[in-house]
Amino acid sequence: MRKKDALLRHFILVFTAYTLILYQQLMGGLRKRYANKSLTTFADTLEAFLTGISYHFLGWLAKNLEVFAAHKAERGFVWG
């Protein structure tokens, strides 16, 4: 079983992430950028959020492939 402090940090992180997703759903920020339908459920909003994160990561990866490959190589993984 997890220690009490680790469990508390986990719940704080989950609550913060949940609150961020709900805030984005209520304010409509994700719908404007990453969806062409209304985000009425938490699952739809979460999918739009993950789409946005993936979009930004892939853009960064295209510009910084060498940095990412070096990072993976330091940890013993082969990239590419």
N, C-alpha and C positions, 0 to 999 in steps of 0.2 A: 504494500500500500504506500502511496505517496506520503511524504511528510506534509504536515499541516501548512507550512509556508509555501511549498510548491503547489499544493492544491489551491490555496488562496490566490497565488499569482495566476494560475490557470483560469480560475473563474473570473478574475479581473480582466484578463485578456479576452476571454469569450464574451463577457458583457460589453467590453469596449468595441469589439468587432461587430457584435450584433447591433449596438447602438449606432455605429457608423453606417451600417447597411440600411437600417430603418430611417436614419436621417436623410440619406441619399434618396431613398424611395419617396419620402415625404416632400423633399425639396425639388425633385425631378432632375437633378444634375446628371445622373447616369443615363436617363432616358434621352436627354438632349444630345449626348455624345455617342452612346453605344447601343441604342435600341430604337427600333422604329415602331414599337408597340408600347402600350401602357404597361408599366411595371406594377401590377396590382398585388402580386404575391411576393413573399420573401424569397422564394426560390428564383423567380424571374429577376428580381433585383440583384441577388447574389450572382446569377449567371452574367448579368450585364457588368457587374463589378469585376468579375474574373476575366471577362472579355477585354475590359479596359486595361487591366494589369498585364494580360498576355500581349496586347497590342503594344504597350509601352516597352515591355521587356524585349520583344522581338525587334523593335526599332533600335533599342540600345544594343542588342546583340549583333545586328547587322553592322553597326559602326565600331564595335569593340570586340570582334571575334577573337583577336589575339589575346586580349586581356582575359577573356572568359576561358579560353583554352589553357592559358598559363595557370589560372586559378585552379582549374580541374586537374591539371598535371601535378601541381603541388600536393594535391590530396590523393594522388595515385590513380586517377581516372584518365581515360583516353577520350578525347573529344575530337570528332571529325574524321 
